[in-house]
């Protein structure tokens, strides 16, 4: 079964319940790890991800209905500015007519319902999927996992970062951030203007590193004169983004 068919199976209508509400909250709290991984994926020569998707809630009010119809669907090609998640809808809506497969869509971080990565055939995140798996029989769970062609692991122990169990320090700092520190330092020493340069949204490199929670690169930038007080077009500093995403070690470096 193809990846697109797999994801299309996951278009569903969810009745609000405690288990799903907890899944939504956990996905929102841990999305930062998803984005940090995507940040470094963009810098790999050989891609590591076979899947990187986020689930958004979409709604539409139909004539005669008292409440909007809500569908939860997957989005890929993700971009994140520290507040809003943007991507391309990969599902075909079942009932909604106000959005279509292939549309560029956005959602505030605090409204997303899930995220999932697949690296070397193993999944990370997927909180709502694990909530559903927890209610399946062992046989049904095996069939579900086989249809995706992925190892979802234990629904009672959801992983957020690659090799989390073997290397728990990966929760603190992405290994590429550690390994590429010297190259990062060398680049910015050779290109000092880039330390304070602004992109089209008014972000400095320090802003982007804070959003991705990259403590070591933040420390390098500060040592080279990066301005902690610099604000982007939204009037926010790097520290404000680090605090909003609860990047504890990045916060300590920026304060």
C-alpha positions in Angstrom: 0.0 0.0 0.0 1.4 3.4 -0.9 2.1 6.2 1.6 -0.6 8.4 0.2 -3.2 5.6 0.6 -2.0 5.0 4.2 -2.5 8.7 5.0 -5.8 8.7 3.3 -7.0 6.0 5.7 -6.3 8.3 8.5 -8.9 10.9 7.5 -11.4 10.6 10.3 -14.0 12.3 12.4 -13.2 12.2 16.1 -15.6 12.6 19.0 -13.9 14.6 21.7 -12.9 12.3 24.6 -10.3 12.4 27.3 -7.9 10.1 25.4 -7.9 12.2 22.2 -7.7 15.4 24.1 -4.6 14.2 25.9 -3.2 13.1 22.5 -3.7 16.6 21.0 -2.1 18.3 24.0 0.9 16.0 23.9 1.4 16.5 20.2 1.3 20.2 20.6 3.8 20.1 23.5 6.2 17.9 21.6 5.9 19.4 18.2 9.2 21.2 18.8 11.1 17.9 18.5 9.4 17.3 15.1 10.5 20.8 13.9 14.0 20.4 15.3 14.4 17.2 13.3 13.0 18.8 10.1 15.5 21.7 10.6 18.4 19.3 10.5 16.9 17.1 7.8 17.1 20.1 5.5 20.9 20.1 6.1 21.5 16.4 5.4 23.0 15.3 2.1 21.2 12.0 2.3 17.6 12.3 3.6 16.8 10.3 6.7 13.0 10.7 6.8 10.6 8.5 4.9 7.6 10.4 6.3 7.1 13.8 8.1 3.5 14.8 8.5 1.3 16.9 10.8 -2.4 16.5 11.4 -4.6 19.6 11.3 -8.3 19.9 12.2 -10.4 21.4 9.3 -14.0 22.5 9.7 -16.9 23.7 7.7 -20.4 24.7 8.6 -23.1 23.2 6.4 -26.5 24.7 5.9 -29.0 23.3 8.5 -26.3 22.0 10.9 -25.9 23.4 14.4 -22.3 22.5 14.6 -19.4 22.5 12.1 -18.3 19.3 10.5 -14.7 18.6 11.5 -12.2 16.4 9.6 -8.6 15.7 10.9 -6.2 15.4 7.9 -2.5 15.1 7.3 -0.3 17.8 5.9 3.3 17.5 4.6 6.1 19.9 3.3 6.0 21.5 6.7 7.2 25.0 7.4 7.1 26.5 11.0 7.7 30.1 12.0 7.6 29.6 15.7 3.8 30.1 15.9 2.1 28.8 12.8 2.5 25.5 11.0 2.1 25.6 7.2 2.1 22.7 4.7 0.4 20.9 1.9 -2.8 18.9 2.4 -2.1 15.3 1.4 -5.7 13.9 2.0 -8.8 14.1 0.0 -11.6 15.4 2.3 -14.5 13.1 2.8 -17.2 15.7 3.5 -15.6 19.1 3.5 -15.8 21.2 0.3 -13.9 24.3 1.5 -10.4 22.6 1.2 -8.9 20.2 -1.3 -6.0 17.8 -1.6 -2.8 19.8 -2.5 -4.0 23.1 -0.9 -1.4 25.1 1.1 -2.9 25.3 4.6 -1.9 26.7 7.9 -2.7 26.1 11.6 -1.7 27.7 14.8 0.6 25.4 16.8 -1.8 25.2 19.7 -4.5 23.8 17.4 -2.6 21.0 15.6 -3.8 17.5 16.6 -0.8 15.4 15.8 2.6 15.0 14.1 4.6 12.0 13.0 8.0 11.1 11.7 9.3 7.9 10.2 13.0 7.2 10.3 14.5 3.9 9.3 11.0 2.4 9.3 10.3 3.4 12.9 7.7 6.1 13.9 8.1 9.0 16.3 5.1 11.0 17.6 1.8 9.9 16.2 -0.1 10.5 19.4 -3.6 10.2 18.0 -2.6 7.1 16.1 -1.4 5.5 19.3 -4.6 6.5 21.0 -6.5 4.6 18.4 -4.0 1.7 18.5 -4.5 1.4 22.3 -8.1 0.5 21.7 -7.4 -2.2 19.1 -7.0 -5.9 19.6 -3.5 -7.2 19.2 -4.4 -8.6 15.8 -6.1 -5.4 14.6 -3.1 -3.4 15.7 -0.7 -5.7 13.8 -2.9 -5.3 10.7 -2.9 -1.5 11.1 0.8 -1.3 11.4 1.4 -3.6 8.5 -0.9 -1.5 6.3 1.4 1.5 7.0 4.5 -0.6 6.6 6.0 1.0 9.7 7.1 0.0 13.2 4.8 2.0 15.6 6.3 0.4 18.7 4.6 0.6 22.1 1.6 2.9 22.4 2.4 3.2 26.1 5.9 4.6 25.3 5.7 7.0 22.4 9.1 8.3 21.2 9.8 11.8 20.2 13.4 11.7 18.9 15.6 9.3 17.0 17.3 6.7 19.2 15.7 8.2 22.3 16.0 5.1 24.3 19.6 4.3 23.4 20.7 8.0 23.6 18.4 10.0 25.9 20.7 13.0 25.5 19.2 13.4 22.1 16.2 15.0 23.8 18.4 17.8 25.0 20.4 18.4 21.8 20.1 17.1 18.3 23.3 15.1 17.5 23.9 17.0 14.3 23.9 20.2 16.3 26.7 18.8 18.5 28.6 17.3 15.5 28.4 20.3 13.3 29.3 23.0 15.8 32.8 23.5 14.5 31.6 23.9 10.9 28.9 26.3 12.1 31.5 28.4 13.9 33.9 28.4 11.0 31.1 29.5 8.6 30.1 32.4 10.7 33.6 33.5 11.4 34.2 33.6 7.6 30.8 35.3 7.0 30.3 37.7 10.0 27.6 39.7 8.3 25.4 36.6 8.4 25.4 36.7 12.3 23.1 39.7 12.3 21.5 39.4 8.8 17.7 39.5 8.6 15.5 37.4 6.3 12.3 38.5 4.7 10.3 37.9 7.9 12.8 39.8 10.0 14.3 36.7 11.6 17.9 36.5 12.5 19.8 33.2 12.5 19.5 33.4 16.3 15.7 33.4 16.0 15.7 30.3 13.8 18.1 28.5 16.1 15.9 29.3 19.1 12.9 28.0 17.4 14.7 24.7 16.6 16.2 24.6 20.2 19.8 24.4 19.1 21.7 25.3 22.3 25.2 24.9 21.0 24.7 27.0 17.8 22.9 29.7 20.0 26.0 29.8 22.2 28.3 30.1 19.2 26.2 32.9 17.7 26.2 34.8 21.0 30.0 34.5 21.2 30.2 36.1 17.8 28.1 39.1 18.7 24.5 38.0 17.8 22.0 40.4 19.3 19.7 38.8 21.8 17.4 41.8 21.8 16.9 41.7 18.0 13.2 41.5 17.1 11.6 40.1 14.0 8.7 41.6 12.0 6.3 40.4 14.7 8.3 42.2 17.4 9.6 39.0 19.0 13.1 38.1 20.3 14.8 34.7 20.0 14.2 34.2 23.8 10.5 34.7 23.4 10.3 31.9 20.9 12.5 29.6 23.0 10.2 30.2 26.0 7.0 29.7 24.0 8.3 26.3 22.8 9.8 25.5 26.2 13.3 24.8 25.0 14.8 24.8 28.5 18.5 24.7 27.5 18.1 27.3 24.8 16.3 29.6 27.3 19.3 29.3 29.7 21.7 30.3 26.9 19.6 33.3 25.9 18.8 34.7 29.3 
